[in-house]
Amino acid sequence: MEKVSLPKGTRDFGPTQMAKRQFIIDSIKKVFQKYGFQPLETPAIENLSTLIGKYGDEGDQLLFKILNSGDFLKDANKQNLEDGNSKLLTPEISEKGLRYDLTVPFARYVVMNRHEITFPFKRYQIQPVWRADRPQRGRYREFYQCDADVVGTSSLVCEAEIILMIKDAFRSLGISDYSIKINHRGILSGLAEIIGAGENESALFVAIDKLDKIGEEKVKEELRLKNFNEQNLSLLFETLNFKGSTKKKIDFLAQKFNTSEKGQRGIKDFNEVLSLVEGFGGNNDHVEFDIALARGLSYYTGCIFEVKINNVAIGSVSGGGRYDNLTAVFDAKENSSGVGISFGIDRIYDAMEELKIFPKEATASSTVLITHLDEASFTYGLKIAQLLREKEIAGEIYPDQAKIKKQMEYADKKKIPFVIVIGSEEVKTGILTLKKMETGDQSKLSIQEIINTILSNK
């Protein structure tokens, strides 16, 4: 018999895991809604023409392609088949692919529905995405993203609100030690200009984006292969390695960028975002200016963000930025500026597990279990279960006639915080036994008193 298994980079989620994941999703969703974002869903499958070319060369390599239905080789060029030329063969046998992220499908949606949308359009989207990446801890082939984007405005208020949303989301999740790293593509373009690499900035950004993963020497090797000379590299890393406060870094770059218009614009935008956060009554704690932050996706044009939870062995858990030209790739007339943030549900989950900060209520499936000692108390318990549900209290009744010990073990394993015990005396008097599982405390209460007790503990 064949051994059953899952494809690498994918996972099943049992009830306990799903309860924790739902806690994360619900917490972030509430923050999105608080800032005026509306829900949206797009198909898991997109036309490859929608996806190809939007993520840079490396991103294109990570797209999952779907073979055409039926005889997918019927339109394939025989010569391409014999030569094994995948670039020419792919469009002949595959027209569709699994979405790589939620931003490009969102841009496609905006272009297709622009006459029905009210701009600025604020949407949030929580769905799985797929990447043909090498699976490892914190990196999966199928994973969920939690996105919020605003399109149709270039106001930096949106960037400031992204910082505030990140803070609100992490506060809701109970995460206190984290860093919001920020940079600006204009600053990176200015850096490319001053080292004489203005025409090769895409290769520069892709290489810089790997600094955390492969280190300085490997990045230098990669850039040498792209014709960056030693003088270029020396000036580049002198700038990237500059240490100091945000103000010192800005002052340092302002001197470097005295002839770079793009660099000056980047510094101006960055300073304005920080001022707007303070204008909202917030502060810029957790915010860190990172000159080396590049984010490899090619569509970013302004501020870029990346969030890391400190003291966990996991990469970034959130990221995003400003994109001014993304919708234009689908329609040259439609050039709406947008900005967005994406939370990685899976990495946040792993980080919270490592830090052991999930609240107990995140794993509770029911609030109350109704136990019973005989047939008559079971029948009485059915009405009690329905009364609790009418009061929006999640409750269940043990479905079988079993020893009370077995029923209590069921409540313990499912982490149900309260148990109601019903026997013949309880049926006769209407005064029930309520047990709090965490402490073992028991009280004799009426059903209304039980409801009040449980609601006061929510």
MARROGU-528088 format. One record per residue (C-alpha): residue number from 1; x, y, z. Coordinates in steps of 0.1 Angstrom, whole numbers, plus 5000, padded with zeros to 4 digits. Layout:
% MARROGU-528088
(NUM,(X,Y,Z))
...
END
This chain:
% MARROGU-528088
(1,(5000,5000,5000))
(2,(5013,5035,4991))
(3,(5024,5056,5020))
(4,(5003,5088,5022))
(5,(5022,5121,5024))
(6,(5020,5158,5016))
(7,(5038,5177,4989))
(8,(5070,5193,5003))
(9,(5064,5228,5016))
(10,(5027,5222,5025))
(11,(5010,5214,5058))
(12,(4978,5202,5074))
(13,(4964,5223,5102))
(14,(4946,5205,5130))
(15,(4919,5221,5152))
(16,(4944,5235,5178))
(17,(4966,5250,5151))
(18,(4936,5264,5132))
(19,(4923,5281,5164))
(20,(4956,5298,5168))
(21,(4958,5308,5131))
(22,(4923,5321,5133))
(23,(4933,5342,5163))
(24,(4960,5358,5142))
(25,(4938,5364,5112))
(26,(4909,5378,5133))
(27,(4933,5402,5151))
(28,(4948,5416,5119))
(29,(4914,5417,5101))
(30,(4900,5439,5129))
(31,(4929,5463,5125))
(32,(4924,5465,5088))
(33,(4887,5472,5092))
(34,(4894,5499,5119))
(35,(4914,5518,5092))
(36,(4886,5516,5066))
(37,(4898,5487,5045))
(38,(4872,5465,5027))
(39,(4874,5427,5020))
(40,(4883,5413,4986))
(41,(4890,5378,4972))
(42,(4906,5368,4938))
(43,(4910,5334,4922))
(44,(4938,5311,4932))
(45,(4946,5307,4895))
(46,(4956,5336,4873))
(47,(4966,5337,4836))
(48,(5004,5334,4834))
(49,(5004,5366,4813))
(50,(4991,5384,4844))
(51,(5019,5370,4866))
(52,(5050,5368,4844))
(53,(5073,5398,4845))
(54,(5059,5414,4877))
(55,(5083,5399,4902))
(56,(5117,5402,4885))
(57,(5136,5373,4869))
(58,(5140,5354,4902))
(59,(5103,5357,4911))
(60,(5093,5344,4877))
(61,(5113,5312,4884))
(62,(5093,5306,4915))
(63,(5059,5307,4898))
(64,(5039,5275,4899))
(65,(5027,5268,4863))
(66,(4996,5247,4856))
(67,(4996,5224,4827))
(68,(4968,5230,4802))
(69,(4939,5206,4806))
(70,(4935,5175,4784))
(71,(4964,5167,4761))
(72,(4987,5196,4771))
(73,(5014,5186,4745))
(74,(4991,5188,4715))
(75,(5001,5224,4707))
(76,(5037,5220,4717))
(77,(5064,5227,4691))
(78,(5083,5194,4686))
(79,(5116,5211,4682))
(80,(5112,5229,4715))
(81,(5103,5195,4731))
(82,(5134,5179,4717))
(83,(5156,5208,4727))
(84,(5142,5209,4762))
(85,(5138,5247,4758))
(86,(5116,5255,4788))
(87,(5113,5292,4781))
(88,(5098,5286,4746))
(89,(5079,5254,4757))
(90,(5061,5268,4788))
(91,(5037,5292,4770))
(92,(5028,5263,4747))
(93,(5018,5239,4774))
(94,(5008,5262,4803))
(95,(4985,5292,4802))
(96,(4978,5296,4839))
(97,(4996,5296,4872))
(98,(4990,5298,4909))
(99,(4991,5333,4923))
(100,(5025,5343,4937))
(101,(5012,5371,4959))
(102,(4980,5391,4964))
(103,(4993,5425,4951))
(104,(4995,5417,4914))
(105,(4960,5401,4913))
(106,(4948,5431,4932))
(107,(4962,5454,4905))
(108,(4945,5433,4878))
(109,(4912,5436,4897))
(110,(4915,5474,4899))
(111,(4921,5477,4862))
(112,(4892,5454,4853))
(113,(4868,5471,4877))
(114,(4880,5507,4877))
(115,(4846,5521,4867))
(116,(4829,5506,4897))
(117,(4856,5513,4923))
(118,(4855,5544,4946))
(119,(4891,5558,4948))
(120,(4911,5559,4969))
(121,(4903,5522,4971))
(122,(4913,5505,5004))
(123,(4911,5467,5004))
(124,(4923,5439,5025))
(125,(4927,5403,5013))
(126,(4935,5371,5033))
(127,(4942,5341,5011))
(128,(4969,5315,5003))
(129,(4997,5321,4978))
(130,(5021,5296,4962))
(131,(5059,5298,4955))
(132,(5081,5271,4941))
(133,(5108,5279,4967))
(134,(5131,5256,4986))
(135,(5111,5246,5018))
(136,(5127,5254,5051))
(137,(5117,5267,5085))
(138,(5096,5298,5081))
(139,(5095,5293,5043))
(140,(5067,5273,5027))
(141,(5055,5266,4992))
(142,(5019,5273,5002))
(143,(5013,5300,5027))
(144,(4987,5326,5037))
(145,(4992,5363,5032))
(146,(4972,5391,5050))
(147,(4973,5421,5027))
(148,(4960,5457,5030))
(149,(4965,5481,5000))
(150,(4954,5516,4991))
(151,(4953,5525,4954))
(152,(4944,5558,4938))
(153,(4964,5582,4960))
(154,(5001,5592,4963))
(155,(4995,5607,4998))
(156,(5022,5597,5024))
(157,(4994,5595,5050))
(158,(4990,5559,5037))
(159,(5026,5550,5046))
(160,(5021,5566,5081))
(161,(4989,5545,5086))
(162,(5008,5514,5076))
(163,(5032,5520,5105))
(164,(5003,5525,5128))
(165,(4985,5494,5116))
(166,(5016,5473,5121))
(167,(5018,5486,5157))
(168,(4981,5480,5163))
(169,(4983,5445,5149))
(170,(5013,5435,5170))
(171,(4996,5450,5201))
(172,(4965,5428,5195))
(173,(4987,5398,5191))
(174,(5007,5404,5222))
(175,(5040,5409,5204))
(176,(5061,5437,5220))
(177,(5097,5432,5208))
(178,(5098,5439,5170))
(179,(5114,5462,5145))
(180,(5097,5480,5116))
(181,(5125,5485,5091))
(182,(5119,5513,5065))
(183,(5138,5525,5034))
(184,(5129,5542,5002))
(185,(5135,5532,4966))
(186,(5146,5567,4959))
(187,(5174,5564,4985))
(188,(5185,5531,4969))
(189,(5184,5548,4934))
(190,(5204,5576,4949))
(191,(5229,5551,4962))
(192,(5231,5535,4927))
(193,(5238,5569,4912))
(194,(5266,5579,4935))
(195,(5285,5546,4929))
(196,(5280,5549,4891))
(197,(5255,5521,4888))
(198,(5224,5540,4878))
(199,(5218,5519,4847))
(200,(5222,5486,4866))
(201,(5202,5494,4897))
(202,(5179,5464,4893))
(203,(5208,5440,4897))
(204,(5221,5461,4926))
(205,(5187,5459,4944))
(206,(5183,5422,4940))
(207,(5218,5416,4953))
(208,(5214,5440,4983))
(209,(5181,5422,4991))
(210,(5202,5390,4998))
(211,(5225,5406,5024))
(212,(5207,5390,5054))
(213,(5206,5356,5037))
(214,(5241,5352,5022))
(215,(5263,5379,5038))
(216,(5284,5408,5025))
(217,(5311,5387,5007))
(218,(5287,5366,4987))
(219,(5268,5398,4977))
(220,(5301,5414,4965))
(221,(5309,5382,4945))
(222,(5274,5385,4928))
(223,(5279,5421,4920))
(224,(5314,5416,4906))
(225,(5298,5391,4881))
(226,(5274,5420,4871))
(227,(5305,5442,4863))
(228,(5306,5462,4896))
(229,(5342,5472,4902))
(230,(5360,5474,4935))
(231,(5357,5512,4938))
(232,(5319,5508,4933))
(233,(5317,5481,4960))
(234,(5339,5500,4985))
(235,(5316,5531,4983))
(236,(5285,5509,4983))
(237,(5294,5491,5015))
(238,(5308,5522,5032))
(239,(5273,5536,5029))
(240,(5253,5504,5037))
(241,(5274,5498,5068))
(242,(5271,5533,5083))
(243,(5259,5530,5119))
(244,(5240,5555,5140))
(245,(5206,5569,5148))
(246,(5180,5575,5121))
(247,(5189,5612,5122))
(248,(5226,5605,5118))
(249,(5219,5582,5089))
(250,(5197,5608,5072))
(251,(5223,5635,5077))
(252,(5250,5612,5063))
(253,(5229,5604,5032))
(254,(5219,5640,5027))
(255,(5256,5649,5021))
(256,(5261,5619,4998))
(257,(5230,5628,4977))
(258,(5237,5665,4971))
(259,(5236,5657,4933))
(260,(5210,5630,4933))
(261,(5174,5641,4928))
(262,(5160,5606,4935))
(263,(5180,5603,4967))
(264,(5168,5637,4979))
(265,(5132,5628,4972))
(266,(5136,5595,4991))
(267,(5149,5614,5022))
(268,(5121,5640,5019))
(269,(5094,5613,5018))
(270,(5110,5593,5046))
(271,(5111,5624,5069))
(272,(5075,5633,5060))
(273,(5062,5598,5069))
(274,(5078,5600,5103))
(275,(5062,5635,5109))
(276,(5028,5622,5099))
(277,(5030,5593,5124))
(278,(5037,5619,5151))
(279,(5008,5640,5137))
(280,(4984,5611,5143))
(281,(4995,5612,5179))
(282,(5018,5582,5176))
(283,(5055,5579,5180))
(284,(5083,5562,5160))
(285,(5094,5536,5185))
(286,(5100,5503,5168))
(287,(5108,5522,5136))
(288,(5143,5517,5122))
(289,(5158,5533,5091))
(290,(5176,5505,5073))
(291,(5197,5518,5043))
(292,(5203,5482,5032))
(293,(5166,5473,5030))
(294,(5159,5467,4993))
(295,(5130,5441,4990))
(296,(5136,5423,4957))
(297,(5102,5427,4940))
(298,(5107,5450,4911))
(299,(5074,5470,4913))
(300,(5083,5491,4944))
(301,(5089,5528,4937))
(302,(5087,5546,4971))
(303,(5088,5537,5008))
(304,(5094,5500,5015))
(305,(5088,5482,5048))
(306,(5099,5450,5064))
(307,(5090,5438,5099))
(308,(5110,5414,5121))
(309,(5101,5400,5155))
(310,(5132,5402,5176))
(311,(5148,5372,5194))
(312,(5132,5345,5172))
(313,(5150,5325,5145))
(314,(5126,5335,5117))
(315,(5129,5361,5089))
(316,(5106,5390,5082))
(317,(5070,5385,5092))
(318,(5056,5415,5072))
(319,(5066,5437,5043))
(320,(5054,5460,5017))
(321,(5058,5494,5000))
(322,(5047,5520,4975))
(323,(5042,5511,4939))
(324,(5034,5538,4913))
(325,(5033,5519,4881))
(326,(5019,5484,4889))
(327,(4984,5490,4873))
(328,(5001,5505,4842))
(329,(5015,5471,4832))
(330,(4979,5460,4825))
(331,(4967,5492,4810))
(332,(4990,5521,4800))
(333,(4962,5546,4807))
(334,(4956,5532,4842))
(335,(4986,5544,4863))
(336,(4973,5545,4898))
(337,(4997,5549,4927))
(338,(4993,5525,4955))
(339,(5009,5513,4987))
(340,(5004,5481,5007))
(341,(5015,5459,5035))
(342,(5015,5421,5038))
(343,(5015,5400,5070))
(344,(5029,5365,5068))
(345,(5004,5344,5089))
(346,(5026,5314,5089))
(347,(5058,5331,5101))
(348,(5038,5351,5127))
(349,(5024,5318,5139))
(350,(5058,5302,5142))
(351,(5072,5332,5160))
(352,(5043,5332,5185))
(353,(5048,5295,5191))
(354,(5085,5300,5197))
(355,(5078,5329,5221))
(356,(5049,5309,5238))
(357,(5026,5340,5237))
(358,(4994,5326,5223))
(359,(4966,5334,5249))
(360,(4948,5304,5263))
(361,(4915,5315,5248))
(362,(4930,5312,5213))
(363,(4929,5274,5216))
(364,(4896,5269,5233))
(365,(4870,5254,5209))
(366,(4840,5257,5233))
(367,(4835,5278,5264))
(368,(4813,5253,5282))
(369,(4809,5215,5282))
(370,(4776,5201,5296))
(371,(4781,5168,5313))
(372,(4754,5144,5326))
(373,(4750,5114,5349))
(374,(4720,5097,5334))
(375,(4694,5098,5306))
(376,(4672,5123,5323))
(377,(4700,5147,5330))
(378,(4712,5144,5293))
(379,(4677,5154,5281))
(380,(4677,5183,5305))
(381,(4712,5193,5293))
(382,(4700,5197,5257))
(383,(4678,5227,5267))
(384,(4707,5242,5287))
(385,(4730,5239,5257))
(386,(4706,5258,5236))
(387,(4701,5285,5262))
(388,(4738,5291,5263))
(389,(4740,5293,5225))
(390,(4712,5318,5224))
(391,(4734,5340,5247))
(392,(4763,5337,5222))
(393,(4782,5313,5245))
(394,(4799,5285,5227))
(395,(4788,5253,5243))
(396,(4785,5216,5236))
(397,(4769,5186,5254))
(398,(4788,5154,5257))
(399,(4770,5132,5232))
(400,(4773,5098,5248))
(401,(4763,5082,5281))
(402,(4798,5078,5298))
(403,(4814,5080,5332))
(404,(4819,5116,5345))
(405,(4856,5111,5345))
(406,(4857,5104,5308))
(407,(4836,5135,5302))
(408,(4859,5156,5323))
(409,(4889,5143,5304))
(410,(4873,5153,5271))
(411,(4869,5189,5285))
(412,(4905,5189,5297))
(413,(4919,5177,5263))
(414,(4899,5203,5244))
(415,(4909,5230,5269))
(416,(4872,5239,5276))
(417,(4874,5263,5305))
(418,(4840,5256,5321))
(419,(4820,5224,5328))
(420,(4784,5222,5339))
(421,(4776,5190,5358))
(422,(4739,5178,5357))
(423,(4725,5150,5378))
(424,(4691,5141,5392))
(425,(4693,5167,5419))
(426,(4702,5194,5394))
(427,(4672,5184,5372))
(428,(4649,5186,5402))
(429,(4661,5220,5416))
(430,(4674,5238,5385))
(431,(4705,5247,5405))
(432,(4735,5234,5385))
(433,(4771,5227,5393))
(434,(4796,5249,5374))
(435,(4833,5238,5375))
(436,(4861,5261,5364))
(437,(4887,5237,5349))
(438,(4918,5258,5354))
(439,(4913,5260,5392))
(440,(4890,5231,5400))
(441,(4866,5255,5418))
(442,(4829,5245,5418))
(443,(4798,5265,5425))
(444,(4761,5258,5427))
(445,(4743,5283,5405))
(446,(4711,5289,5385))
(447,(4714,5289,5347))
(448,(4712,5327,5347))
(449,(4740,5330,5372))
(450,(4761,5306,5352))
(451,(4755,5328,5321))
(452,(4765,5359,5340))
(453,(4796,5342,5354))
(454,(4808,5330,5320))
(455,(4801,5363,5302))
(456,(4820,5382,5329))
(457,(4850,5359,5323))
(458,(4851,5366,5285))
END
